[in-house]
Amino acid sequence: QVQLVESGGGLVQAGGSLRLSCAASGRTFSGYVMNWFRQAPGKEREFVARISWSGGSTYYADSVKGRFAISRDNAKNTVYLQMNSLKPEDTAVYYCKEANYWGQGTQVTVSS
């Protein structure tokens, strides 16, 4: 069974940075596309970023393009989300997703 565990969330001022991590276990990590999603209070969960199994291809939501960067370390079974120039509207619970599996989420709060 696949397990995904996010970490790295917290409280940061607008303009600051955070780096989220998602550690995977349970099956071969390197063979799968990995995604980050987020869900703000009262809103639907939305796509943030995606990375191919090799790390050679990435894709971002328009709202985070140029500010966020997704990466992965297949040797460590971990995917990362570097978030820079954070805005209050980035406040949400951030989830990683692999195929049909979700992590429990990590809270990111950006104060103005």
C-alpha positions in Angstrom: 0.0 0.0 0.0 1.3 3.4 -0.9 1.8 5.9 1.8 2.5 9.6 1.2 3.6 11.9 4.1 3.9 15.6 3.6 5.9 18.0 5.7 7.4 21.5 5.7 4.3 23.6 6.0 4.0 26.5 8.5 3.3 30.2 8.9 5.2 32.6 6.8 4.9 36.3 5.9 4.0 37.4 2.4 7.0 37.4 0.2 8.6 34.6 2.1 9.5 31.0 1.1 8.7 27.5 2.2 9.8 24.1 1.0 7.4 21.2 1.2 8.4 17.6 1.1 6.4 14.5 0.4 8.0 11.1 1.3 6.5 8.1 -0.4 6.7 4.4 0.5 5.0 1.2 -0.5 6.0 0.8 -4.1 8.6 1.9 -6.7 8.5 5.7 -6.5 10.5 6.4 -9.5 7.9 5.0 -11.9 5.2 7.5 -11.2 4.2 11.0 -11.9 3.8 13.0 -8.8 1.5 15.9 -8.2 0.9 18.7 -5.6 -2.6 20.0 -5.0 -4.0 22.5 -2.5 -7.3 23.3 -0.8 -8.1 26.6 0.7 -10.9 27.0 3.2 -14.3 26.9 1.5 -12.8 26.1 -1.9 -12.3 23.0 -4.0 -9.0 21.2 -4.1 -7.0 22.5 -7.0 -4.0 21.4 -9.0 -0.6 23.1 -8.2 2.2 21.3 -10.0 3.2 18.0 -11.6 6.5 16.3 -12.3 7.3 13.3 -14.6 8.8 10.1 -13.3 12.3 11.2 -14.4 11.9 14.7 -13.2 12.6 16.0 -16.7 9.1 17.4 -17.3 7.2 19.7 -15.0 3.8 21.5 -15.3 2.3 24.3 -13.1 -0.9 26.0 -12.5 -0.9 29.5 -13.9 -1.4 30.9 -10.3 2.0 29.6 -9.2 4.1 29.6 -12.4 7.3 31.4 -11.9 7.1 31.3 -8.1 6.9 27.6 -7.3 9.2 24.8 -8.4 8.5 21.0 -8.1 11.4 18.6 -8.0 12.0 15.0 -7.0 14.8 12.8 -5.6 14.0 9.2 -6.7 16.8 7.9 -4.5 15.1 9.3 -1.5 11.5 8.6 -2.7 10.7 12.2 -2.1 9.1 15.0 -4.1 9.5 18.6 -3.2 7.7 21.9 -3.7 9.8 25.0 -3.3 7.5 28.0 -2.8 8.8 31.5 -3.2 7.3 34.9 -3.2 4.3 33.6 -1.2 1.1 35.4 -1.2 -1.8 35.3 1.3 -3.9 33.6 -1.4 -1.4 30.7 -1.3 -2.8 29.8 2.1 -4.2 26.3 2.0 -3.6 22.7 2.9 -1.1 21.2 0.5 -1.4 17.6 -0.6 0.8 15.4 -2.7 -0.7 12.8 -4.9 0.5 9.7 -6.7 -2.0 8.0 -9.0 -5.0 7.4 -6.7 -3.2 8.0 -3.5 -3.2 11.2 -1.4 -1.1 12.3 1.6 -2.7 13.7 4.7 -1.7 17.3 3.8 0.4 20.0 5.4 -0.9 23.5 6.3 0.6 26.6 4.7 -0.5 29.9 6.0 0.8 33.2 4.5 0.2 36.3 6.5 -0.2 39.7 4.9 
